[in-house]
Amino acid sequence: MEALLKRELGTTTLKATGHAGGGCISEGLSYDTDDGRVFAKINHKSQARQMFDGEKASLEAILSTNTIKVPKPLKVVDLEQGGAVFVMEHVDMRSLNRYSAQLGEQLADLHLHNKRQKEKRDKGKGSGQSEVPVVDQFGFHVMTCCGYIPQVNDWQADWVSFYTQQRLQHQLHLVEQTYGDREVRELWAGLQLKIPALFSGVTVEPALLHGDLWSGNVAQYSDGPVIFDPASFYGHSEYELAIASMFGGFGRQFYEAYHQQIPKAPGFDQRLKLYQLFHNINHWNHFGSSYRGSSLRIMKELSK
């Protein structure tokens, strides 16, 4: 693999630094090259290229907003024995500590970026000040993966339809294929009729999301917070907070700073449960039926 990386990166130097990383999906190693230190994520699954292409596009989109630090993506390389490697900028990270409020501020800036560009465009000031085009629909220009499961990112004008069909229905279809769970099927038949009412009086603007913002995908570097491992798309900003609140690690300062820019809209708490439902079902599809109970509980609560 190292010979392949030297060739693909055009470097005569490729020296492992001893820095390692990764999670339950991929492993990672850092290397010194002619152009500085890089981080290589390695995955041997057959769908690794698709997963890494989506992550690269996600990082590029977030990077171009100039709102919050992400590792600069460099190249996705196919492995000769199957799988792929995603090479990006190495960032010296440690656990988020002193920059919690700044993370909240910058995440809100990311979520508001598209809306602000749209307002400039509508006032006749154009969007030329940003590399990111104004987006008026929900979705993304490439497929992204939350974990290793592909997300359906086809563009839709209506958020409720997008989320119901391309997030929840897609995940529930995978549950049906694997488990044939009758109770889930019956609960979903009733719940999907109630979802539109949760958005009564709420205007949802397309916001560029990280898409998988739990505490394991957040850290700090020398100058502030950094986020990584995204599964981006344009969606409802509230969606971003669902997995963050599921697993903890985001303190009061983070939420206060975030909601100072994006206040909670009426019905926020119920919609947060709706968004947590996706992550519970997605975890069910990734890690097995230990997430069945939490998925059913949320469906029952929302169906009342």
Disulfide bonds with the S-S distance in Angstrom:
none
